[in-house]
């Protein structure tokens, strides 16, 4: 099955990449712990948002389409159960 387009997530991921590089720079320059933690929290929250958007797209496309095929439906549901348990 072809995966849905997640091109919009690339810009968001690059922003997170910049945040992570910023955190590395903060650590290297000896910034205050709380300031570093604030930045890591922001990056983590951004990743959670991206993950949520990808999961939503998966439900609306891949899982939705799988309901036309009983065997594939079960597989998609199991995939979701597995990923949600992590």
N, C-alpha and C positions, 0 to 999 in steps of 0.2 A: 504494500500500500504506500502510495506517495504521501509524504508528510505535508501538512499545510505550510503555507508561507509564513515564516517568522521574521521576515526582513525588517519589520518595524522594531524588533527587539535588538537588532544590531546596534543602533544608536544608543539605546539604553544600556546595553552591555559595555559599550565603549566608554560611556560615562562612569560606570562602575569600575572599569579598568583604570580610568583616571583617578578615581577616588582611592583605589588600592595603591596606586603609585604615589599618591599624596600621603597616604598613611606610612608607606615605606620611607618617604622623605622625612616625615615627622619623626619617626623613630630614629633615623640616621642623624637627625639634627638635635635629638634629645628633647623633644617637645614634652610638655606636661601630660602625664598619663590620662587624665580625664579628657583632654583635648583629643588624644589619640583614640580613646574609647568612643567618643562622640562620632568621630569619623568612621570608625569600624562599624558602629551601629547603623550609621547612614548607609554605608555600602551594603550591609547585611539586609536592611529593609528594602533597598532598591532591588536586590536579588530576589527577595521574597515576592515583590511585586511582579517582576519579570516571570518568575516561576508560575505565579497565579495566572498571568495572561496566557502563557503557553499551555497551561493545563486547561484553561477555559476554551482555547482554540481547539485543543485536542478533543474535548468533550463535544464541541459543536460540529466538528468535522469527522474525525476518525471514528469516534465512538458512535456518533449519530449514523454514519454510513454503515457501520458494522451491524446495525440492527436489521439490515436486509439479509444477513447471512448468519444463521444460528450458531455455526461453529466459530465464526469470527467474533460474534457478539460475546460469547463466553471468554474468549481469549482477551478481548479488550477490557472486559470487566475485571478479569484477573490481573491484567497489567495495572489497572488503576488501584486495585486493592494493594498490590505489592508496593507501588510507589507511595501510596498514602501511609503505609506502615513504616516507611523509612524516616 
